[in-house]
Amino acid sequence: MKKISVPSLWLMIILVAFPQISETIYAPSLPDISSALHVSSNATQLTLSIYFIGFALGVFCWGWLSDLIGRRPAMLWGILIYGIGSLLCYLSTSIELLMISRMIQAFGASTGSVVTQTILRESVAGHKRHAMFAQISAVIAFTPALGPLIGGWVDQAFGYRAVFFTLIAMSIGIFIYAFTALPETRTVTTINKINVFQVLKRIITDKKVIAFSLLIGGTNGILFSYYAESPFIFIEYFKISPGLYGFLGIIVALASIVGANISKRLLPIYKPEKIIYIGCLVMTVGAIVLTTIILNGTSPNVFFATAILAAVFIILLGIGVALPNCLSLALVNFQDVIGTAGALFSLGYYIVVSLITWGMSQIHTGSLLAMPLYFLVLAFFMTIACRIFIYPSRLEKAISFKI
């Protein structure tokens, strides 16, 4: 059998990271977009939820197509559609057109997530795969922060439309890089085993896979809900500039990087399942701390803002510890249909992300307390789900064995 080519690590990082940059790059522009298009802040936050709806549809389409036409063609077509969507965002003159354009943009961008993960899962195995997911997670932890940093300064200097022009240029560069450097990793064996409904049945009857979907969707939902809500907290309440807001993202992203590195160092000591549980506990503690700080906050000063960032740091630290292991373990029993399984699995957890970011837009009232309470509820239920389905206690294991 022909040996599968392993793509460049940097190419994999870029392909899996650009969708996150596209999601967060215009977060600092949300207040400006509300003003320019004469709509409420809730409506502009909905463009983030819409993004994940398009993303969820896209991951299913591109994951399935990657089994049929190959990983490389699916990636290139997706990047092309992403570029078209970015152009339409630039040309949008109403919130309705912007939402449609964001869906198209997200539909194309999703290929970077699902196809890249498929390539990694089929070209790298075992402990090396866990370590590579952790390494990639540590590097791309900067991407949600890089987006606001770039977007904040571009918006401040040239206006929010220039942010979408930046994405057009980025799509061209990524397409050229992928076209020249991305090998095909799909095998003939994969082509002959595609049955979407059978794969779907296997997934929905696997309790662990469902739990992983909820955990991955939940952690990403918290992350992107933060980027949806935080511009209104820091730019409107604390009165900082969009450019300075972008720098705050770097501080917060360090938490994800540290968390991913901790996860990698814990792998020789603990099983990945236990590391996931540790990450969930850290998230919950961080949400409790954030809620407590805001309940006791007084006025929009630098000490209050710093305390909020410190609590968010703890939450994202937990995400950085848990997420790489969730991604690595989720589909270990689906190697025979990894493209289609990855498509269905990603569809599920991005629907969760979309619902959570939509929920954030619905409870947005201008109150600082909305976000921490929302995060606390989400982190608590994810910890419980992890304890039941991913890392059960000895007592639960014994009861399950007897049954």
Salt bridges, closest charged atoms under 4 A:
GLU23 OE1 - ARG102 NH2 3.16
ASP67 OD1 - ARG71 NH1 2.71
GLU122 OE1 - ARG71 NH2 2.82
GLU229 OE1 - HIS364 ND1 2.98
ASP336 OD2 - ARG202 NH1 3.22
